[in-house]
């Protein structure tokens, strides 16, 4: 959806078209809708898939350069994929006008917007910059939370993604407008309403794209590395992966044999189920630091010829 293009002279132009990708046909359909027709002229919105074959399109900026006093937007649009139409009449605006925020729908009935850039018009104090806005999709109501749901590290230009453990991860970004990129990664647990700092990126970055992969790991792709001290912008042409770490005591074993493994980097006090291929072979629980309790044993099941992978899931 949308974006900005730049020519060789540095002139920026808003892209307003919406394209759709067909996974089965492996083809793109272009211009299925126009953002400029259904919305304001928007750059840097938060975009996230909703629970009913729709896509939420939130906030952004109404200009690229030479902006006025308040270019930041608070509108929320519901894009129906079935009709390729934008609807902004049924959803109330966000309490804060923001741009370059992260947004997720973790499955608890809420949409979370993790604060990006805003100004004094809608963010009266610096603390507002790291608030989390939560929207009840069914109730169509906003709540703006302060501590303890407040994002621990104030930053913008961040991706947010729901991990396989159910936590919301906020990755990299810039601590403030004009600041240098950070490698900080923090995870929020909706059930316990608290934040935890997890392993940092190996390469600091802003404007990173992030997604949960089919292997349960979070992938952080590309972006920019901003050095505010030297006023430089460097393309971040790396892909990093984050997830629980499993270590096998033995790399092989016969059918029926008892094997063991250890693990770390899980959510705290989470139930972990172990699978050999599609067969569940054990259940355990992590401690308060996200570690498995010592060596966890499991029995190698009988499987068809071929390669099976040992996997885990958390609840």
Secondary structure as GFF3:
##gff-version 3
##sequence-region A 1 315
A	DSSP	beta_strand	3	6	.	.	.	ID=ss1
A	DSSP	beta_strand	12	15	.	.	.	ID=ss2
A	DSSP	beta_strand	17	22	.	.	.	ID=ss3
A	DSSP	beta_strand	27	34	.	.	.	ID=ss4
A	DSSP	alpha_helix	35	38	.	.	.	ID=ss5
A	DSSP	beta_strand	46	49	.	.	.	ID=ss6
A	DSSP	beta_strand	54	58	.	.	.	ID=ss7
A	DSSP	beta_strand	76	80	.	.	.	ID=ss8
A	DSSP	beta_strand	85	87	.	.	.	ID=ss9
A	DSSP	beta_strand	102	104	.	.	.	ID=ss10
A	DSSP	beta_strand	110	114	.	.	.	ID=ss11
A	DSSP	three_ten_helix	126	130	.	.	.	ID=ss12
A	DSSP	beta_strand	132	136	.	.	.	ID=ss13
A	DSSP	beta_strand	141	145	.	.	.	ID=ss14
A	DSSP	beta_strand	159	162	.	.	.	ID=ss15
A	DSSP	beta_strand	168	171	.	.	.	ID=ss16
A	DSSP	beta_strand	185	189	.	.	.	ID=ss17
A	DSSP	beta_strand	194	198	.	.	.	ID=ss18
A	DSSP	beta_strand	209	212	.	.	.	ID=ss19
A	DSSP	beta_strand	218	221	.	.	.	ID=ss20
A	DSSP	beta_strand	224	227	.	.	.	ID=ss21
A	DSSP	beta_strand	232	235	.	.	.	ID=ss22
A	DSSP	beta_strand	239	242	.	.	.	ID=ss23
A	DSSP	beta_strand	245	248	.	.	.	ID=ss24
A	DSSP	beta_strand	258	264	.	.	.	ID=ss25
A	DSSP	beta_strand	271	276	.	.	.	ID=ss26
A	DSSP	beta_strand	279	285	.	.	.	ID=ss27
A	DSSP	beta_strand	296	299	.	.	.	ID=ss28
A	DSSP	beta_strand	310	314	.	.	.	ID=ss29
###
